[in-house]
Amino acid sequence: MAQTHSISPRIVEALYADALVLADAVRSRFERLRSDSAGARAGGHADEDDCARVLCNCEALRTTTRVMHCLAWLLNHRAYFAGEISEAQLRRHGVLAAHFPATDAAALALLPRDVQVLVRESERLYDRVTRIERSWRRPAGANEAGEISAIERLRQRLGAA
């Protein structure tokens, strides 16, 4: 893969391990949060409980999906580095879902502090994988806007000659 100067198997493996730990923590904590809200629901205040339960379920789905998208991207890259898929397959199927919605700050503030931390960690993981993805897909020698530098254009011309 000629254009993978910004990604290596070590980076992918480290991120993959972090993402697995985070996925398990998110699943476990949101499951506990749901069971806690089910126990509280038996005590009264149905309207408040319903809103809290919907908020919890929405954020659980959003956070879990964010982490799973990162895991899928990382698994595709692990498969490439292991020789299980070709570069063409990786470029076709190893695309990270773009523009995944961030959590609403007001809604996040209503969740317990440890849940907020997990949500923010999932957002940081997604942002990091997004930056790596953009860099990886950018042609060698291109800047952030995707424009190839004058030096890189000269190198390409010399290489073609």
Short mmCIF file of the C-alpha atoms (twelve columns), coordinates in Angstrom:
data_MODEL
# 
_entry.id   MODEL 
# 
loop_
_atom_site.group_PDB 
_atom_site.id 
_atom_site.type_symbol 
_atom_site.label_atom_id 
_atom_site.label_alt_id 
_atom_site.label_comp_id 
_atom_site.label_asym_id 
_atom_site.label_seq_id 
_atom_site.Cartn_x 
_atom_site.Cartn_y 
_atom_site.Cartn_z 
_atom_site.pdbx_PDB_model_num 
ATOM 1   C CA . MET A 1   0.000   0.000   0.000   1 
ATOM 2   C CA . ALA A 2   1.967   2.964   -1.263  1 
ATOM 3   C CA . GLN A 3   -0.109  5.611   0.459   1 
ATOM 4   C CA . THR A 4   -0.198  4.252   4.001   1 
ATOM 5   C CA . HIS A 5   2.695   6.282   5.314   1 
ATOM 6   C CA . SER A 6   0.473   7.498   8.160   1 
ATOM 7   C CA . ILE A 7   -0.735  4.108   9.364   1 
ATOM 8   C CA . SER A 8   1.043   1.008   10.521  1 
ATOM 9   C CA . PRO A 9   0.037   -2.381  11.909  1 
ATOM 10  C CA . ARG A 10  1.179   -1.245  15.387  1 
ATOM 11  C CA . ILE A 11  -1.149  1.772   15.295  1 
ATOM 12  C CA . VAL A 12  -4.042  -0.386  14.109  1 
ATOM 13  C CA . GLU A 13  -3.411  -3.040  16.786  1 
ATOM 14  C CA . ALA A 14  -3.156  -0.468  19.586  1 
ATOM 15  C CA . LEU A 15  -6.346  1.288   18.497  1 
ATOM 16  C CA . TYR A 16  -8.105  -2.056  18.072  1 
ATOM 17  C CA . ALA A 17  -7.228  -3.109  21.621  1 
ATOM 18  C CA . ASP A 18  -8.405  0.259   22.978  1 
ATOM 19  C CA . ALA A 19  -11.638 0.036   20.988  1 
ATOM 20  C CA . LEU A 20  -12.385 -3.479  22.276  1 
ATOM 21  C CA . VAL A 21  -11.912 -2.391  25.887  1 
ATOM 22  C CA . LEU A 22  -14.072 0.685   25.292  1 
ATOM 23  C CA . ALA A 23  -16.811 -1.351  23.561  1 
ATOM 24  C CA . ASP A 24  -16.995 -3.710  26.521  1 
ATOM 25  C CA . ALA A 25  -17.057 -0.841  29.026  1 
ATOM 26  C CA . VAL A 26  -19.798 0.959   27.072  1 
ATOM 27  C CA . ARG A 27  -21.922 -2.186  26.802  1 
ATOM 28  C CA . SER A 28  -21.517 -3.014  30.463  1 
ATOM 29  C CA . ARG A 29  -22.171 0.502   31.773  1 
ATOM 30  C CA . PHE A 30  -25.212 1.195   29.611  1 
ATOM 31  C CA . GLU A 31  -26.658 -2.197  30.543  1 
ATOM 32  C CA . ARG A 32  -26.231 -1.320  34.225  1 
ATOM 33  C CA . LEU A 33  -27.752 2.114   33.601  1 
ATOM 34  C CA . ARG A 34  -30.783 0.523   31.919  1 
ATOM 35  C CA . SER A 35  -31.303 -1.929  34.761  1 
ATOM 36  C CA . ASP A 36  -30.940 0.891   37.310  1 
ATOM 37  C CA . SER A 37  -33.578 2.959   35.514  1 
ATOM 38  C CA . ALA A 38  -35.885 -0.091  35.342  1 
ATOM 39  C CA . GLY A 39  -35.602 -0.460  39.118  1 
ATOM 40  C CA . ALA A 40  -36.287 3.232   39.650  1 
ATOM 41  C CA . ARG A 41  -39.277 3.075   37.287  1 
ATOM 42  C CA . ALA A 42  -41.054 0.790   39.734  1 
ATOM 43  C CA . GLY A 43  -40.901 3.643   42.271  1 
ATOM 44  C CA . GLY A 44  -43.025 6.239   40.377  1 
ATOM 45  C CA . HIS A 45  -42.620 9.406   38.190  1 
ATOM 46  C CA . ALA A 46  -43.427 7.654   34.902  1 
ATOM 47  C CA . ASP A 47  -42.889 10.736  32.696  1 
ATOM 48  C CA . GLU A 48  -39.427 11.487  34.075  1 
ATOM 49  C CA . ASP A 49  -38.481 7.831   33.944  1 
ATOM 50  C CA . ASP A 50  -39.662 7.485   30.360  1 
ATOM 51  C CA . CYS A 51  -37.587 10.495  29.249  1 
ATOM 52  C CA . ALA A 52  -34.532 9.232   31.104  1 
ATOM 53  C CA . ARG A 53  -34.954 5.754   29.600  1 
ATOM 54  C CA . VAL A 54  -35.296 7.134   26.053  1 
ATOM 55  C CA . LEU A 55  -32.244 9.370   26.566  1 
ATOM 56  C CA . CYS A 56  -30.261 6.430   27.907  1 
ATOM 57  C CA . ASN A 57  -31.282 4.147   25.035  1 
ATOM 58  C CA . CYS A 58  -30.528 6.767   22.375  1 
ATOM 59  C CA . GLU A 59  -27.110 7.511   23.802  1 
ATOM 60  C CA . ALA A 60  -26.352 3.821   24.265  1 
ATOM 61  C CA . LEU A 61  -27.166 3.203   20.603  1 
ATOM 62  C CA . ARG A 62  -25.208 6.232   19.377  1 
ATOM 63  C CA . THR A 63  -22.132 5.452   21.479  1 
ATOM 64  C CA . THR A 64  -22.133 1.741   20.699  1 
ATOM 65  C CA . THR A 65  -22.558 2.402   16.981  1 
ATOM 66  C CA . ARG A 66  -19.708 4.913   17.010  1 
ATOM 67  C CA . VAL A 67  -17.364 2.378   18.621  1 
ATOM 68  C CA . MET A 68  -18.528 -0.429  16.306  1 
ATOM 69  C CA . HIS A 69  -17.820 1.687   13.218  1 
ATOM 70  C CA . CYS A 70  -14.281 2.206   14.517  1 
ATOM 71  C CA . LEU A 71  -13.897 -1.511  15.203  1 
ATOM 72  C CA . ALA A 72  -15.077 -2.407  11.698  1 
ATOM 73  C CA . TRP A 73  -12.590 0.021   10.157  1 
ATOM 74  C CA . LEU A 74  -9.790  -1.351  12.315  1 
ATOM 75  C CA . LEU A 75  -10.731 -4.965  11.534  1 
ATOM 76  C CA . ASN A 76  -10.529 -4.239  7.809   1 
ATOM 77  C CA . HIS A 77  -7.054  -2.773  8.252   1 
ATOM 78  C CA . ARG A 78  -5.968  -5.698  10.412  1 
ATOM 79  C CA . ALA A 79  -7.152  -8.039  7.650   1 
ATOM 80  C CA . TYR A 80  -5.156  -6.063  5.079   1 
ATOM 81  C CA . PHE A 81  -1.965  -6.127  7.159   1 
ATOM 82  C CA . ALA A 82  -2.456  -9.877  7.722   1 
ATOM 83  C CA . GLY A 83  -2.708  -10.396 3.942   1 
ATOM 84  C CA . GLU A 84  -6.330  -11.544 4.118   1 
ATOM 85  C CA . ILE A 85  -7.673  -8.828  1.806   1 
ATOM 86  C CA . SER A 86  -6.146  -6.813  -1.021  1 
ATOM 87  C CA . GLU A 87  -5.563  -3.069  -1.113  1 
ATOM 88  C CA . ALA A 88  -8.457  -2.713  -3.574  1 
ATOM 89  C CA . GLN A 89  -10.781 -4.563  -1.189  1 
ATOM 90  C CA . LEU A 90  -9.611  -2.437  1.698   1 
ATOM 91  C CA . ARG A 91  -10.167 0.799   -0.195  1 
ATOM 92  C CA . ARG A 92  -13.619 -0.372  -1.288  1 
ATOM 93  C CA . HIS A 93  -14.878 -1.837  1.991   1 
ATOM 94  C CA . GLY A 94  -12.655 -0.248  4.625   1 
ATOM 95  C CA . VAL A 95  -14.354 3.150   4.656   1 
ATOM 96  C CA . LEU A 96  -15.258 4.748   7.972   1 
ATOM 97  C CA . ALA A 97  -18.790 6.127   8.202   1 
ATOM 98  C CA . ALA A 98  -18.387 9.871   7.709   1 
ATOM 99  C CA . HIS A 99  -20.040 12.630  9.714   1 
ATOM 100 C CA . PHE A 100 -21.248 10.483  12.579  1 
ATOM 101 C CA . PRO A 101 -23.309 12.745  14.855  1 
ATOM 102 C CA . ALA A 102 -21.765 13.917  18.081  1 
ATOM 103 C CA . THR A 103 -23.701 13.696  21.304  1 
ATOM 104 C CA . ASP A 104 -25.828 16.668  22.249  1 
ATOM 105 C CA . ALA A 105 -24.119 18.449  25.154  1 
ATOM 106 C CA . ALA A 106 -27.407 19.152  26.973  1 
ATOM 107 C CA . ALA A 107 -28.476 15.513  26.752  1 
ATOM 108 C CA . LEU A 108 -25.034 14.326  27.800  1 
ATOM 109 C CA . ALA A 109 -25.156 16.504  30.921  1 
ATOM 110 C CA . LEU A 110 -28.204 14.527  32.118  1 
ATOM 111 C CA . LEU A 111 -26.279 11.261  32.183  1 
ATOM 112 C CA . PRO A 112 -24.097 10.095  35.093  1 
ATOM 113 C CA . ARG A 113 -20.505 11.386  35.053  1 
ATOM 114 C CA . ASP A 114 -18.924 7.986   34.313  1 
ATOM 115 C CA . VAL A 115 -21.262 7.528   31.332  1 
ATOM 116 C CA . GLN A 116 -20.302 10.993  30.075  1 
ATOM 117 C CA . VAL A 117 -16.649 9.948   30.238  1 
ATOM 118 C CA . LEU A 118 -17.346 6.829   28.167  1 
ATOM 119 C CA . VAL A 119 -19.285 8.829   25.569  1 
ATOM 120 C CA . ARG A 120 -16.441 11.354  25.274  1 
ATOM 121 C CA . GLU A 121 -13.900 8.516   24.972  1 
ATOM 122 C CA . SER A 122 -15.930 7.028   22.117  1 
ATOM 123 C CA . GLU A 123 -15.986 10.430  20.399  1 
ATOM 124 C CA . ARG A 124 -12.212 10.790  20.806  1 
ATOM 125 C CA . LEU A 125 -11.662 7.304   19.372  1 
ATOM 126 C CA . TYR A 126 -13.901 8.099   16.410  1 
ATOM 127 C CA . ASP A 127 -12.150 11.440  15.818  1 
ATOM 128 C CA . ARG A 128 -8.753  9.750   15.915  1 
ATOM 129 C CA . VAL A 129 -9.767  7.030   13.468  1 
ATOM 130 C CA . THR A 130 -11.342 9.698   11.236  1 
ATOM 131 C CA . ARG A 131 -8.068  11.654  11.132  1 
ATOM 132 C CA . ILE A 132 -6.117  8.499   10.311  1 
ATOM 133 C CA . GLU A 133 -8.651  7.574   7.621   1 
ATOM 134 C CA . ARG A 134 -8.402  11.002  5.973   1 
ATOM 135 C CA . SER A 135 -4.627  10.913  6.071   1 
ATOM 136 C CA . TRP A 136 -4.533  7.346   4.754   1 
ATOM 137 C CA . ARG A 137 -6.797  8.139   1.795   1 
ATOM 138 C CA . ARG A 138 -4.928  11.327  0.926   1 
ATOM 139 C CA . PRO A 139 -2.418  10.861  -1.908  1 
ATOM 140 C CA . ALA A 140 1.244   10.836  -0.864  1 
ATOM 141 C CA . GLY A 141 2.587   14.378  -0.762  1 
ATOM 142 C CA . ALA A 142 -0.875  15.980  -0.524  1 
ATOM 143 C CA . ASN A 143 -1.741  18.527  2.139   1 
ATOM 144 C CA . GLU A 144 -4.857  18.571  4.365   1 
ATOM 145 C CA . ALA A 145 -6.972  19.970  1.499   1 
ATOM 146 C CA . GLY A 146 -5.852  17.114  -0.759  1 
ATOM 147 C CA . GLU A 147 -3.673  19.367  -2.899  1 
ATOM 148 C CA . ILE A 148 -0.340  17.939  -3.992  1 
ATOM 149 C CA . SER A 149 2.656   20.113  -3.160  1 
ATOM 150 C CA . ALA A 150 4.908   21.560  -5.847  1 
ATOM 151 C CA . ILE A 151 7.775   19.340  -4.673  1 
ATOM 152 C CA . GLU A 152 5.618   16.220  -4.916  1 
ATOM 153 C CA . ARG A 153 4.427   17.208  -8.412  1 
ATOM 154 C CA . LEU A 154 8.089   17.607  -9.440  1 
ATOM 155 C CA . ARG A 155 8.922   14.186  -7.986  1 
ATOM 156 C CA . GLN A 156 6.047   12.657  -9.947  1 
ATOM 157 C CA . ARG A 157 7.204   14.284  -13.174 1 
ATOM 158 C CA . LEU A 158 10.777  13.109  -12.606 1 
ATOM 159 C CA . GLY A 159 9.564   9.613   -11.812 1 
ATOM 160 C CA . ALA A 160 7.521   9.516   -15.020 1 
ATOM 161 C CA . ALA A 161 10.444  10.715  -17.146 1 
# 
